């Protein structure tokens, strides 16, 4: 199943456009959850996924960090 293009808000992935097909997206080791908001990006309305800070870069390993 193909996803929709969404925009990430907050955290280190803020502003990134990624494909999502469910209620959450993991960008690198950071968790983002679908919100009810939309943001206009280059003429398109994209759903916003908000950063969940309790699950990101807490251990200083960057890309290899995980939800611990």
N, C-alpha and C positions, 0 to 999 in steps of 0.2 A: 504494500500500500504506500503510495507516494504521499509525502507530507506537504505542508504549506510553508512558504517562506515567512519567517517571523523575525522580529528584531529583539535583541537582548537588552535589558535595561539594568544598570547598576553593575557593581563588581568589575572584575578585570575584563569581562567580555562585553561590557556596555557598548552598544552601537553596532555590534556584529550582527550580520544577517545570516541566519542558518535555517535549515529545513527541520520542521517538527511535525510529528504525527500523533502526539499524545499530550497529556497534561504536564509533562516535564521534559526538559532538555538538559543533557550534560554537555557543557562546553569545557574542554580540557577536564579539569577535575571539579568544576563548579556547577552546582545545581541551579537551574532556573525553572520557575513554575509559571504556567499560563495565567494571565490576568484577564480582566474584562476590557482592558484598554487597547486602543489601536493608535498607531503613530504613522504619520505620512512620511514616507521615505522615497525620494525620487519619483514622486507622483503616484505611488501606490500606498494603499492603506494596509499596514502590516500589524498583525496581532503582536502585543508586547508580552514577553516572558520576563518576569522579575527575578532578580538574584536572591538566592537564599544564603545569607552570609555564614550560617552555622556549619556550612558544608564545603568551605572553599579556602584553600591555601592556609589552613590553620597550622600546618606543620612545616611550612617553608620548603616544600619539595617541588613546587610549581606544577608542571604537567603530570608528575607522578603522584601528586596528592590524591587522596580519595576521601570518601565520606567515612570518617572514623568516629 
